[in-house]
């Protein structure tokens, strides 16, 4: 009985691996990325995210003539501002992180 379960688990694992293209990424780390490259990309993402958030906060102040919400989940922040800030900052920060990590990796590859 235990052997049959193990056999089915192995079949499911093989099927899933084939379904997702056979990519194997141990511990969630991309294969072929060195620790140095990953550290460079991480540092670039942090710096770029900080700059993007500062620019977004300045843009919010300019456009709406008030400070952006510090804590959008606070009951003192109206729904419109909370949702607008969450959508815009989430999208901008996400795109910034991806772009900065890809740029850092491309820079590392050129070295």
Secondary structure, 3 states (H helix, E strand, C coil): CHHHHHHHHHHHHHHHHHHCCCCCCHHHCCCCCCHHHHHHHHHHHHHHHHHHHHHHHHHHHHHHCCCCCCCCCCCCCCHHHHHHHHHHHHHHHHHHHHHHHHHHHHHHHHC
